[in-house]
């Protein structure tokens, strides 16, 4: 029921207060970092080639509500050893920023997101 879903969501926010979107991003970040172990912090500093097959994957920390972080290869777009020759040459973020076009940057992000995920 809707009440159960609400209660479950409320319980998650109480257990993980950094997920409470009513708090400021700065406060949420401080709460999250205060609840992380040193190993969890270090885990977010590098990719995990062995886990998923490409170095741009930073494994998430599900118990903290942190999803996997999937980075691309800069302006080359996403690629991995399982799909050779499939990169799209996307413009770099700095190039897109120089357009001063909110619409263009949005289309760029949506397009990369669709290809990447």
Biopython code that builds the backbone (N, CA, C, O; Angstrom):
import numpy as np
from Bio.PDB.StructureBuilder import StructureBuilder

atoms = [
    (1, "UNK", "N", (0.837, -1.191, 0.000)),
    (1, "UNK", "CA", (0.000, 0.000, 0.000)),
    (1, "UNK", "C", (0.872, 1.241, 0.000)),
    (1, "UNK", "O", (2.075, 1.171, 0.253)),
    (2, "UNK", "N", (0.261, 2.364, -0.282)),
    (2, "UNK", "CA", (0.992, 3.634, -0.323)),
    (2, "UNK", "C", (1.583, 3.965, 1.042)),
    (2, "UNK", "O", (2.681, 4.513, 1.129)),
    (3, "UNK", "N", (0.859, 3.634, 2.102)),
    (3, "UNK", "CA", (1.345, 3.919, 3.448)),
    (3, "UNK", "C", (2.601, 3.116, 3.764)),
    (3, "UNK", "O", (3.531, 3.625, 4.389)),
    (4, "UNK", "N", (2.622, 1.852, 3.326)),
    (4, "UNK", "CA", (3.818, 1.016, 3.546)),
    (4, "UNK", "C", (5.015, 1.582, 2.797)),
    (4, "UNK", "O", (6.120, 1.636, 3.336)),
    (5, "UNK", "N", (4.795, 2.004, 1.552)),
    (5, "UNK", "CA", (5.883, 2.586, 0.769)),
    (5, "UNK", "C", (6.401, 3.849, 1.431)),
    (5, "UNK", "O", (7.611, 4.063, 1.505)),
    (6, "UNK", "N", (5.489, 4.692, 1.915)),
    (6, "UNK", "CA", (5.888, 5.911, 2.606)),
    (6, "UNK", "C", (6.694, 5.575, 3.850)),
    (6, "UNK", "O", (7.747, 6.166, 4.089)),
    (7, "UNK", "N", (6.206, 4.632, 4.639)),
    (7, "UNK", "CA", (6.885, 4.233, 5.873)),
    (7, "UNK", "C", (8.270, 3.662, 5.569)),
    (7, "UNK", "O", (9.236, 3.958, 6.273)),
    (8, "UNK", "N", (8.363, 2.846, 4.524)),
    (8, "UNK", "CA", (9.659, 2.269, 4.147)),
    (8, "UNK", "C", (10.625, 3.371, 3.727)),
    (8, "UNK", "O", (11.794, 3.356, 4.111)),
    (9, "UNK", "N", (10.139, 4.320, 2.943)),
    (9, "UNK", "CA", (10.980, 5.439, 2.518)),
    (9, "UNK", "C", (11.412, 6.292, 3.691)),
    (9, "UNK", "O", (12.563, 6.724, 3.755)),
    (10, "UNK", "N", (10.500, 6.541, 4.625)),
    (10, "UNK", "CA", (10.816, 7.316, 5.817)),
    (10, "UNK", "C", (11.860, 6.606, 6.655)),
    (10, "UNK", "O", (12.792, 7.233, 7.157)),
    (11, "UNK", "N", (11.707, 5.295, 6.809)),
    (11, "UNK", "CA", (12.675, 4.513, 7.592)),
    (11, "UNK", "C", (14.057, 4.579, 6.961)),
    (11, "UNK", "O", (15.060, 4.656, 7.670)),
    (12, "UNK", "N", (14.119, 4.550, 5.627)),
    (12, "UNK", "CA", (15.409, 4.625, 4.938)),
    (12, "UNK", "C", (16.062, 5.966, 5.181)),
    (12, "UNK", "O", (17.267, 6.029, 5.426)),
    (13, "UNK", "N", (15.282, 7.059, 5.117)),
    (13, "UNK", "CA", (15.842, 8.389, 5.353)),
    (13, "UNK", "C", (16.319, 8.531, 6.784)),
    (13, "UNK", "O", (17.359, 9.140, 7.035)),
    (14, "UNK", "N", (15.563, 7.969, 7.736)),
    (14, "UNK", "CA", (15.977, 8.030, 9.134)),
    (14, "UNK", "C", (17.262, 7.237, 9.319)),
    (14, "UNK", "O", (18.178, 7.700, 9.998)),
    (15, "UNK", "N", (17.344, 6.045, 8.724)),
    (15, "UNK", "CA", (18.540, 5.211, 8.845)),
    (15, "UNK", "C", (19.713, 5.801, 8.071)),
    (15, "UNK", "O", (20.868, 5.609, 8.451)),
    (16, "UNK", "N", (19.424, 6.516, 6.988)),
    (16, "UNK", "CA", (20.456, 7.131, 6.156)),
    (16, "UNK", "C", (20.086, 8.601, 5.946)),
    (16, "UNK", "O", (19.588, 8.962, 4.880)),
    (17, "UNK", "N", (20.323, 9.449, 6.943)),
    (17, "UNK", "CA", (19.860, 10.833, 6.874)),
    (17, "UNK", "C", (20.452, 11.629, 5.711)),
    (17, "UNK", "O", (19.901, 12.665, 5.338)),
    (18, "UNK", "N", (21.549, 11.173, 5.139)),
    (18, "UNK", "CA", (22.136, 11.861, 3.994)),
    (18, "UNK", "C", (21.281, 11.719, 2.739)),
    (18, "UNK", "O", (21.525, 12.406, 1.747)),
    (19, "UNK", "N", (20.281, 10.834, 2.769)),
    (19, "UNK", "CA", (19.367, 10.693, 1.636)),
    (19, "UNK", "C", (18.162, 11.632, 1.744)),
    (19, "UNK", "O", (17.316, 11.656, 0.850)),
    (20, "UNK", "N", (18.081, 12.395, 2.815)),
    (20, "UNK", "CA", (16.963, 13.312, 3.037)),
    (20, "UNK", "C", (17.144, 14.561, 2.172)),
    (20, "UNK", "O", (17.953, 15.434, 2.486)),
    (21, "UNK", "N", (16.385, 14.634, 1.085)),
    (21, "UNK", "CA", (16.525, 15.731, 0.115)),
    (21, "UNK", "C", (16.065, 17.073, 0.666)),
    (21, "UNK", "O", (16.250, 18.096, 0.007)),
    (22, "UNK", "N", (15.472, 17.097, 1.855)),
    (22, "UNK", "CA", (15.088, 18.385, 2.430)),
    (22, "UNK", "C", (16.273, 19.082, 3.086)),
    (22, "UNK", "O", (16.197, 20.268, 3.405)),
    (23, "UNK", "N", (17.361, 18.355, 3.288)),
    (23, "UNK", "CA", (18.575, 18.953, 3.843)),
    (23, "UNK", "C", (19.430, 19.513, 2.719)),
    (23, "UNK", "O", (19.286, 19.114, 1.563)),
    (24, "UNK", "N", (20.317, 20.434, 3.058)),
    (24, "UNK", "CA", (21.191, 21.034, 2.044)),
    (24, "UNK", "C", (22.199, 19.992, 1.550)),
    (24, "UNK", "O", (22.552, 19.073, 2.290)),
    (25, "UNK", "N", (22.659, 20.131, 0.314)),
    (25, "UNK", "CA", (23.682, 19.199, -0.194)),
    (25, "UNK", "C", (24.923, 19.160, 0.706)),
    (25, "UNK", "O", (25.507, 18.097, 0.916)),
    (26, "UNK", "N", (25.321, 20.317, 1.233)),
    (26, "UNK", "CA", (26.493, 20.357, 2.107)),
    (26, "UNK", "C", (26.270, 19.546, 3.376)),
    (26, "UNK", "O", (27.147, 18.789, 3.793)),
    (27, "UNK", "N", (25.096, 19.702, 3.994)),
    (27, "UNK", "CA", (24.793, 18.929, 5.206)),
    (27, "UNK", "C", (24.697, 17.438, 4.904)),
    (27, "UNK", "O", (25.167, 16.609, 5.684)),
    (28, "UNK", "N", (24.084, 17.100, 3.764)),
    (28, "UNK", "CA", (23.967, 15.688, 3.388)),
    (28, "UNK", "C", (25.349, 15.071, 3.167)),
    (28, "UNK", "O", (25.609, 13.948, 3.598)),
    (29, "UNK", "N", (26.234, 15.813, 2.492)),
    (29, "UNK", "CA", (27.594, 15.308, 2.248)),
    (29, "UNK", "C", (28.333, 15.098, 3.570)),
    (29, "UNK", "O", (29.010, 14.086, 3.748)),
    (30, "UNK", "N", (28.205, 16.045, 4.490)),
    (30, "UNK", "CA", (28.868, 15.906, 5.795)),
    (30, "UNK", "C", (28.360, 14.669, 6.547)),
    (30, "UNK", "O", (29.144, 13.928, 7.140)),
    (31, "UNK", "N", (27.038, 14.458, 6.516)),
    (31, "UNK", "CA", (26.464, 13.282, 7.176)),
    (31, "UNK", "C", (26.973, 11.987, 6.555)),
    (31, "UNK", "O", (27.319, 11.041, 7.263)),
    (32, "UNK", "N", (27.017, 11.954, 5.221)),
    (32, "UNK", "CA", (27.486, 10.751, 4.533)),
    (32, "UNK", "C", (28.939, 10.463, 4.881)),
    (32, "UNK", "O", (29.280, 9.341, 5.256)),
    (33, "UNK", "N", (29.786, 11.464, 4.759)),
    (33, "UNK", "CA", (31.222, 11.265, 5.031)),
    (33, "UNK", "C", (31.455, 10.844, 6.476)),
    (33, "UNK", "O", (32.324, 10.018, 6.754)),
    (34, "UNK", "N", (30.679, 11.411, 7.395)),
    (34, "UNK", "CA", (30.819, 11.044, 8.813)),
    (34, "UNK", "C", (30.453, 9.583, 9.058)),
    (34, "UNK", "O", (30.904, 8.988, 10.037)),
    (35, "UNK", "N", (29.652, 9.008, 8.190)),
    (35, "UNK", "CA", (29.218, 7.616, 8.353)),
    (35, "UNK", "C", (30.010, 6.631, 7.497)),
    (35, "UNK", "O", (29.706, 5.438, 7.486)),
    (36, "UNK", "N", (31.014, 7.114, 6.787)),
    (36, "UNK", "CA", (31.823, 6.241, 5.928)),
    (36, "UNK", "C", (33.086, 5.784, 6.647)),
    (36, "UNK", "O", (33.682, 6.529, 7.425)),
    (37, "UNK", "N", (33.477, 4.554, 6.372)),
    (37, "UNK", "CA", (34.770, 4.072, 6.871)),
    (37, "UNK", "C", (35.866, 4.582, 5.945)),
    (37, "UNK", "O", (35.589, 5.049, 4.840)),
    (38, "UNK", "N", (37.098, 4.490, 6.396)),
    (38, "UNK", "CA", (38.222, 4.880, 5.550)),
    (38, "UNK", "C", (38.248, 4.037, 4.281)),
    (38, "UNK", "O", (38.485, 4.564, 3.194)),
    (39, "UNK", "N", (38.007, 2.728, 4.405)),
    (39, "UNK", "CA", (37.996, 1.853, 3.229)),
    (39, "UNK", "C", (36.926, 2.269, 2.227)),
    (39, "UNK", "O", (37.170, 2.233, 1.021)),
    (40, "UNK", "N", (35.749, 2.663, 2.701)),
    (40, "UNK", "CA", (34.682, 3.104, 1.799)),
    (40, "UNK", "C", (35.073, 4.388, 1.071)),
    (40, "UNK", "O", (34.778, 4.539, -0.114)),
    (41, "UNK", "N", (35.724, 5.299, 1.757)),
    (41, "UNK", "CA", (36.178, 6.545, 1.124)),
    (41, "UNK", "C", (37.218, 6.246, 0.043)),
    (41, "UNK", "O", (37.163, 6.798, -1.056)),
    (42, "UNK", "N", (38.161, 5.371, 0.368)),
    (42, "UNK", "CA", (39.210, 5.009, -0.587)),
    (42, "UNK", "C", (38.606, 4.302, -1.806)),
    (42, "UNK", "O", (39.059, 4.508, -2.932)),
    (43, "UNK", "N", (37.596, 3.480, -1.581)),
    (43, "UNK", "CA", (36.940, 2.741, -2.671)),
    (43, "UNK", "C", (36.414, 3.684, -3.751)),
    (43, "UNK", "O", (36.376, 3.319, -4.926)),
    (44, "UNK", "N", (36.013, 4.880, -3.367)),
    (44, "UNK", "CA", (35.442, 5.828, -4.331)),
    (44, "UNK", "C", (36.501, 6.606, -5.111)),
    (44, "UNK", "O", (36.163, 7.464, -5.927)),
    (45, "UNK", "N", (37.771, 6.314, -4.867)),
    (45, "UNK", "CA", (38.844, 7.070, -5.519)),
    (45, "UNK", "C", (39.386, 6.452, -6.800)),
    (45, "UNK", "O", (40.190, 7.078, -7.491)),
    (46, "UNK", "N", (38.960, 5.229, -7.132)),
    (46, "UNK", "CA", (39.503, 4.619, -8.347)),
    (46, "UNK", "C", (38.501, 3.665, -8.974)),
    (46, "UNK", "O", (37.548, 3.218, -8.337)),
    (47, "UNK", "N", (38.746, 3.371, -10.232)),
    (47, "UNK", "CA", (37.891, 2.451, -10.960)),
    (47, "UNK", "C", (38.128, 1.017, -10.544)),
    (47, "UNK", "O", (39.075, 0.703, -9.823)),
    (48, "UNK", "N", (37.236, 0.144, -11.019)),
    (48, "UNK", "CA", (37.306, -1.255, -10.635)),
    (48, "UNK", "C", (37.239, -2.122, -11.894)),
    (48, "UNK", "O", (36.184, -2.668, -12.220)),
    (49, "UNK", "N", (38.336, -2.243, -12.581)),
    (49, "UNK", "CA", (38.417, -2.996, -13.826)),
    (49, "UNK", "C", (38.015, -4.457, -13.631)),
    (49, "UNK", "O", (37.350, -5.027, -14.495)),
    (50, "UNK", "N", (38.395, -5.056, -12.543)),
    (50, "UNK", "CA", (38.137, -6.478, -12.334)),
    (50, "UNK", "C", (36.667, -6.783, -12.059)),
    (50, "UNK", "O", (36.186, -7.859, -12.415)),
    (51, "UNK", "N", (35.949, -5.858, -11.434)),
    (51, "UNK", "CA", (34.567, -6.127, -11.054)),
    (51, "UNK", "C", (33.623, -6.154, -12.241)),
    (51, "UNK", "O", (32.781, -7.048, -12.330)),
    (52, "UNK", "N", (33.736, -5.210, -13.145)),
    (52, "UNK", "CA", (32.747, -5.093, -14.217)),
    (52, "UNK", "C", (33.371, -5.002, -15.602)),
    (52, "UNK", "O", (32.649, -4.860, -16.589)),
    (53, "UNK", "N", (34.688, -5.080, -15.698)),
    (53, "UNK", "CA", (35.314, -5.154, -17.011)),
    (53, "UNK", "C", (35.777, -3.848, -17.623)),
    (53, "UNK", "O", (36.273, -3.849, -18.750)),
    (54, "UNK", "N", (35.631, -2.730, -16.920)),
    (54, "UNK", "CA", (36.242, -1.512, -17.450)),
    (54, "UNK", "C", (36.618, -0.569, -16.321)),
    (54, "UNK", "O", (35.944, -0.503, -15.294)),
    (55, "UNK", "N", (37.707, 0.160, -16.530)),
    (55, "UNK", "CA", (38.309, 0.941, -15.470)),
    (55, "UNK", "C", (37.472, 2.168, -15.083)),
    (55, "UNK", "O", (37.689, 2.726, -14.008)),
    (56, "UNK", "N", (36.534, 2.602, -15.916)),
    (56, "UNK", "CA", (35.717, 3.766, -15.604)),
    (56, "UNK", "C", (34.608, 3.494, -14.614)),
    (56, "UNK", "O", (33.831, 4.394, -14.296)),
    (57, "UNK", "N", (34.518, 2.282, -14.123)),
    (57, "UNK", "CA", (33.477, 1.952, -13.149)),
    (57, "UNK", "C", (34.039, 2.086, -11.740)),
    (57, "UNK", "O", (35.014, 1.424, -11.384)),
    (58, "UNK", "N", (33.417, 2.947, -10.946)),
    (58, "UNK", "CA", (33.734, 3.041, -9.527)),
    (58, "UNK", "C", (32.587, 2.333, -8.816)),
    (58, "UNK", "O", (31.441, 2.779, -8.870)),
    (59, "UNK", "N", (32.903, 1.236, -8.156)),
    (59, "UNK", "CA", (31.861, 0.444, -7.503)),
    (59, "UNK", "C", (31.169, 1.249, -6.413)),
    (59, "UNK", "O", (31.813, 1.924, -5.609)),
    (60, "UNK", "N", (29.849, 1.164, -6.405)),
    (60, "UNK", "CA", (29.066, 1.864, -5.406)),
    (60, "UNK", "C", (29.173, 1.213, -4.041)),
    (60, "UNK", "O", (29.844, 0.196, -3.861)),
    (61, "UNK", "N", (28.495, 1.827, -3.090)),
    (61, "UNK", "CA", (28.440, 1.294, -1.737)),
    (61, "UNK", "C", (26.954, 1.194, -1.393)),
    (61, "UNK", "O", (26.382, 2.111, -0.804)),
    (62, "UNK", "N", (26.332, 0.067, -1.768)),
    (62, "UNK", "CA", (24.878, -0.067, -1.617)),
    (62, "UNK", "C", (24.370, 0.181, -0.194)),
    (62, "UNK", "O", (23.298, 0.758, -0.012)),
    (63, "UNK", "N", (25.130, -0.249, 0.807)),
    (63, "UNK", "CA", (24.664, -0.074, 2.177)),
    (63, "UNK", "C", (24.562, 1.395, 2.586)),
    (63, "UNK", "O", (23.903, 1.725, 3.572)),
    (64, "UNK", "N", (25.218, 2.276, 1.822)),
    (64, "UNK", "CA", (25.116, 3.715, 2.079)),
    (64, "UNK", "C", (24.209, 4.412, 1.069)),
    (64, "UNK", "O", (24.014, 5.625, 1.134)),
    (65, "UNK", "N", (23.657, 3.638, 0.134)),
    (65, "UNK", "CA", (22.808, 4.228, -0.893)),
    (65, "UNK", "C", (23.589, 4.876, -2.018)),
    (65, "UNK", "O", (23.043, 5.694, -2.757)),
    (66, "UNK", "N", (24.870, 4.522, -2.163)),
    (66, "UNK", "CA", (25.711, 5.092, -3.214)),
    (66, "UNK", "C", (25.727, 4.114, -4.385)),
    (66, "UNK", "O", (26.200, 2.987, -4.240)),
    (67, "UNK", "N", (25.212, 4.535, -5.555)),
    (67, "UNK", "CA", (25.201, 3.643, -6.715)),
    (67, "UNK", "C", (26.586, 3.576, -7.370)),
    (67, "UNK", "O", (27.469, 4.372, -7.052)),
    (68, "UNK", "N", (26.764, 2.627, -8.278)),
    (68, "UNK", "CA", (27.986, 2.603, -9.089)),
    (68, "UNK", "C", (28.116, 3.939, -9.813)),
    (68, "UNK", "O", (27.119, 4.545, -10.206)),
    (69, "UNK", "N", (29.349, 4.386, -9.983)),
    (69, "UNK", "CA", (29.628, 5.592, -10.760)),
    (69, "UNK", "C", (30.268, 5.121, -12.060)),
    (69, "UNK", "O", (31.314, 4.472, -12.045)),
    (70, "UNK", "N", (29.641, 5.447, -13.174)),
    (70, "UNK", "CA", (30.149, 5.009, -14.482)),
    (70, "UNK", "C", (30.660, 6.220, -15.240)),
    (70, "UNK", "O", (29.886, 7.081, -15.658)),
    (71, "UNK", "N", (31.971, 6.274, -15.413)),
    (71, "UNK", "CA", (32.574, 7.398, -16.123)),
    (71, "UNK", "C", (32.892, 6.988, -17.556)),
    (71, "UNK", "O", (33.109, 5.812, -17.850)),
    (72, "UNK", "N", (32.914, 7.977, -18.433)),
    (72, "UNK", "CA", (33.281, 7.662, -19.810)),
    (72, "UNK", "C", (34.742, 8.011, -20.048)),
    (72, "UNK", "O", (35.446, 8.446, -19.137)),
    (73, "UNK", "N", (35.176, 7.822, -21.249)),
    (73, "UNK", "CA", (36.578, 8.040, -21.602)),
    (73, "UNK", "C", (36.782, 9.427, -22.207)),
    (73, "UNK", "O", (37.371, 9.559, -23.280)),
    (74, "UNK", "N", (36.301, 10.448, -21.528)),
    (74, "UNK", "CA", (36.461, 11.815, -22.002)),
    (74, "UNK", "C", (35.718, 12.017, -23.308)),
    (74, "UNK", "O", (34.640, 11.455, -23.497)),
    (75, "UNK", "N", (36.272, 12.803, -24.205)),
    (75, "UNK", "CA", (35.565, 13.095, -25.450)),
    (75, "UNK", "C", (35.398, 11.874, -26.357)),
    (75, "UNK", "O", (34.706, 11.953, -27.372)),
    (76, "UNK", "N", (36.012, 10.768, -26.012)),
    (76, "UNK", "CA", (35.869, 9.568, -26.831)),
    (76, "UNK", "C", (34.542, 8.872, -26.605)),
    (76, "UNK", "O", (34.129, 8.051, -27.423)),
    (77, "UNK", "N", (33.870, 9.183, -25.513)),
    (77, "UNK", "CA", (32.626, 8.498, -25.203)),
    (77, "UNK", "C", (32.897, 7.188, -24.489)),
    (77, "UNK", "O", (34.038, 6.875, -24.151)),
    (78, "UNK", "N", (31.858, 6.443, -24.267)),
    (78, "UNK", "CA", (31.963, 5.185, -23.540)),
    (78, "UNK", "C", (32.510, 4.083, -24.445)),
    (78, "UNK", "O", (32.140, 3.990, -25.615)),
    (79, "UNK", "N", (33.375, 3.265, -23.906)),
    (79, "UNK", "CA", (33.850, 2.086, -24.625)),
    (79, "UNK", "C", (34.383, 1.089, -23.614)),
    (79, "UNK", "O", (34.750, 1.456, -22.498)),
    (80, "UNK", "N", (34.423, -0.148, -24.003)),
    (80, "UNK", "CA", (35.025, -1.186, -23.176)),
    (80, "UNK", "C", (35.531, -2.305, -24.068)),
    (80, "UNK", "O", (35.323, -2.285, -25.282)),
    (81, "UNK", "N", (36.197, -3.281, -23.464)),
    (81, "UNK", "CA", (36.785, -4.349, -24.263)),
    (81, "UNK", "C", (35.741, -5.293, -24.843)),
    (81, "UNK", "O", (36.068, -6.082, -25.729)),
    (82, "UNK", "N", (34.497, -5.240, -24.376)),
    (82, "UNK", "CA", (33.453, -6.132, -24.873)),
    (82, "UNK", "C", (32.740, -5.595, -26.109)),
    (82, "UNK", "O", (32.048, -6.339, -26.804)),
    (83, "UNK", "N", (32.910, -4.296, -26.383)),
    (83, "UNK", "CA", (32.233, -3.654, -27.515)),
    (83, "UNK", "C", (33.225, -2.807, -28.312)),
    (83, "UNK", "O", (33.061, -1.590, -28.397)),
    (84, "UNK", "N", (34.240, -3.424, -28.892)),
    (84, "UNK", "CA", (35.256, -2.640, -29.603)),
    (84, "UNK", "C", (34.646, -1.881, -30.784)),
    (84, "UNK", "O", (33.754, -2.369, -31.477)),
    (85, "UNK", "N", (35.160, -0.683, -30.980)),
    (85, "UNK", "CA", (34.727, 0.109, -32.121)),
    (85, "UNK", "C", (33.364, 0.748, -31.968)),
    (85, "UNK", "O", (32.780, 1.200, -32.953)),
    (86, "UNK", "N", (32.841, 0.795, -30.738)),
    (86, "UNK", "CA", (31.493, 1.330, -30.571)),
    (86, "UNK", "C", (31.464, 2.705, -29.920)),
    (86, "UNK", "O", (30.384, 3.183, -29.574)),
    (87, "UNK", "N", (32.601, 3.357, -29.741)),
    (87, "UNK", "CA", (32.606, 4.682, -29.129)),
    (87, "UNK", "C", (32.036, 5.730, -30.059)),
    (87, "UNK", "O", (32.285, 5.726, -31.264)),
    (88, "UNK", "N", (31.268, 6.622, -29.474)),
    (88, "UNK", "CA", (30.834, 7.812, -30.183)),
    (88, "UNK", "C", (31.750, 8.937, -29.741)),
    (88, "UNK", "O", (32.026, 9.063, -28.548)),
    (89, "UNK", "N", (32.223, 9.748, -30.651)),
    (89, "UNK", "CA", (33.112, 10.859, -30.308)),
    (89, "UNK", "C", (32.270, 12.048, -29.841)),
    (89, "UNK", "O", (31.909, 12.909, -30.643)),
    (90, "UNK", "N", (31.962, 12.093, -28.562)),
    (90, "UNK", "CA", (31.185, 13.188, -27.980)),
    (90, "UNK", "C", (32.085, 14.379, -27.714)),
    (90, "UNK", "O", (33.259, 14.198, -27.394)),
    (91, "UNK", "N", (31.568, 15.586, -27.839)),
    (91, "UNK", "CA", (32.373, 16.760, -27.483)),
    (91, "UNK", "C", (32.692, 16.751, -25.989)),
    (91, "UNK", "O", (31.935, 16.199, -25.191)),
    (92, "UNK", "N", (33.796, 17.354, -25.621)),
    (92, "UNK", "CA", (34.175, 17.466, -24.214)),
    (92, "UNK", "C", (33.233, 18.431, -23.504)),
    (92, "UNK", "O", (32.623, 19.293, -24.137)),
    (93, "UNK", "N", (33.116, 18.283, -22.190)),
    (93, "UNK", "CA", (32.262, 19.161, -21.402)),
    (93, "UNK", "C", (32.628, 20.629, -21.550)),
    (93, "UNK", "O", (31.748, 21.487, -21.621)),
    (94, "UNK", "N", (33.922, 20.920, -21.597)),
    (94, "UNK", "CA", (34.360, 22.310, -21.759)),
    (94, "UNK", "C", (33.901, 22.878, -23.096)),
    (94, "UNK", "O", (33.516, 24.043, -23.187)),
    (95, "UNK", "N", (33.943, 22.057, -24.116)),
    (95, "UNK", "CA", (33.462, 22.477, -25.431)),
    (95, "UNK", "C", (31.979, 22.804, -25.377)),
    (95, "UNK", "O", (31.536, 23.809, -25.933)),
    (96, "UNK", "N", (31.215, 21.955, -24.705)),
    (96, "UNK", "CA", (29.777, 22.197, -24.595)),
    (96, "UNK", "C", (29.489, 23.452, -23.784)),
    (96, "UNK", "O", (28.592, 24.221, -24.129)),
    (97, "UNK", "N", (30.237, 23.664, -22.714)),
    (97, "UNK", "CA", (30.037, 24.864, -21.897)),
    (97, "UNK", "C", (30.283, 26.125, -22.718)),
    (97, "UNK", "O", (29.612, 27.139, -22.525)),
    (98, "UNK", "N", (31.241, 26.058, -23.629)),
    (98, "UNK", "CA", (31.572, 27.225, -24.449)),
    (98, "UNK", "C", (30.465, 27.590, -25.442)),
    (98, "UNK", "O", (30.501, 28.669, -26.034)),
    (99, "UNK", "N", (29.480, 26.701, -25.631)),
    (99, "UNK", "CA", (28.368, 27.034, -26.525)),
    (99, "UNK", "C", (27.396, 28.006, -25.870)),
    (99, "UNK", "O", (26.653, 28.695, -26.570)),
    (100, "UNK", "N", (27.385, 28.075, -24.550)),
    (100, "UNK", "CA", (26.440, 28.896, -23.784)),
    (100, "UNK", "C", (25.000, 28.531, -24.113)),
    (100, "UNK", "O", (24.105, 29.363, -23.962)),
    (101, "UNK", "N", (24.764, 27.318, -24.555)),
    (101, "UNK", "CA", (23.430, 26.895, -24.951)),
    (101, "UNK", "C", (22.923, 25.818, -24.001)),
    (101, "UNK", "O", (23.371, 24.673, -24.051)),
    (102, "UNK", "N", (21.992, 26.194, -23.143)),
    (102, "UNK", "CA", (21.411, 25.242, -22.197)),
    (102, "UNK", "C", (20.775, 24.078, -22.950)),
    (102, "UNK", "O", (20.909, 22.923, -22.545)),
    (103, "UNK", "N", (20.083, 24.385, -24.045)),
    (103, "UNK", "CA", (19.413, 23.336, -24.827)),
    (103, "UNK", "C", (20.421, 22.352, -25.413)),
    (103, "UNK", "O", (20.197, 21.142, -25.394)),
    (104, "UNK", "N", (21.528, 22.871, -25.933)),
    (104, "UNK", "CA", (22.548, 21.991, -26.524)),
    (104, "UNK", "C", (23.202, 21.110, -25.469)),
    (104, "UNK", "O", (23.423, 19.919, -25.693)),
    (105, "UNK", "N", (23.509, 21.697, -24.326)),
    (105, "UNK", "CA", (24.151, 20.931, -23.260)),
    (105, "UNK", "C", (23.197, 19.856, -22.741)),
    (105, "UNK", "O", (23.621, 18.739, -22.442)),
    (106, "UNK", "N", (21.919, 20.190, -22.634)),
    (106, "UNK", "CA", (20.941, 19.181, -22.191)),
    (106, "UNK", "C", (20.855, 18.035, -23.195)),
    (106, "UNK", "O", (20.861, 16.867, -22.808)),
    (107, "UNK", "N", (20.776, 18.366, -24.486)),
    (107, "UNK", "CA", (20.698, 17.326, -25.525)),
    (107, "UNK", "C", (21.956, 16.462, -25.504)),
    (107, "UNK", "O", (21.879, 15.246, -25.682)),
    (108, "UNK", "N", (23.108, 17.083, -25.288)),
    (108, "UNK", "CA", (24.393, 16.367, -25.200)),
    (108, "UNK", "C", (24.359, 15.383, -24.033)),
    (108, "UNK", "O", (24.720, 14.217, -24.194)),
    (109, "UNK", "N", (23.930, 15.843, -22.863)),
    (109, "UNK", "CA", (23.878, 14.980, -21.686)),
    (109, "UNK", "C", (22.882, 13.840, -21.836)),
    (109, "UNK", "O", (23.167, 12.703, -21.459)),
    (110, "UNK", "N", (21.713, 14.146, -22.388)),
    (110, "UNK", "CA", (20.702, 13.106, -22.601)),
    (110, "UNK", "C", (21.219, 12.072, -23.599)),
    (110, "UNK", "O", (21.056, 10.869, -23.397)),
    (111, "UNK", "N", (21.836, 12.543, -24.665)),
    (111, "UNK", "CA", (22.369, 11.623, -25.685)),
    (111, "UNK", "C", (23.447, 10.714, -25.132)),
    (111, "UNK", "O", (23.432, 9.508, -25.380)),
    (112, "UNK", "N", (24.387, 11.282, -24.380)),
    (112, "UNK", "CA", (25.438, 10.449, -23.791)),
    (112, "UNK", "C", (24.845, 9.480, -22.777)),
    (112, "UNK", "O", (25.256, 8.322, -22.700)),
    (113, "UNK", "N", (23.880, 9.958, -22.001)),
    (113, "UNK", "CA", (23.252, 9.083, -21.007)),
    (113, "UNK", "C", (22.565, 7.891, -21.654)),
    (113, "UNK", "O", (22.661, 6.767, -21.161)),
    (114, "UNK", "N", (21.872, 8.140, -22.758)),
    (114, "UNK", "CA", (21.192, 7.040, -23.454)),
    (114, "UNK", "C", (22.195, 6.036, -24.000)),
    (114, "UNK", "O", (21.971, 4.829, -23.917)),
    (115, "UNK", "N", (23.281, 6.515, -24.547)),
    (115, "UNK", "CA", (24.291, 5.604, -25.095)),
    (115, "UNK", "C", (25.000, 4.854, -23.974)),
    (115, "UNK", "O", (25.272, 3.659, -24.091)),
    (116, "UNK", "N", (25.290, 5.546, -22.917)),
    (116, "UNK", "CA", (26.091, 4.987, -21.837)),
    (116, "UNK", "C", (25.330, 3.964, -21.017)),
    (116, "UNK", "O", (25.903, 2.958, -20.598)),
    (117, "UNK", "N", (24.065, 4.201, -20.785)),
    (117, "UNK", "CA", (23.287, 3.278, -19.968)),
    (117, "UNK", "C", (22.400, 2.451, -20.846)),
    (117, "UNK", "O", (21.656, 1.604, -20.351)),
]
sb = StructureBuilder()
sb.init_structure("model")
sb.init_model(0)
sb.init_chain("A")
sb.init_seg("    ")
for serial, (resi, resn, name, xyz) in enumerate(atoms, 1):
    if name == "N":
        sb.init_residue(resn, " ", resi, " ")
    sb.init_atom(name, np.array(xyz, "f"), 0.0, 1.0, " ", f" {name:<3s}", serial, name[0])
structure = sb.get_structure()
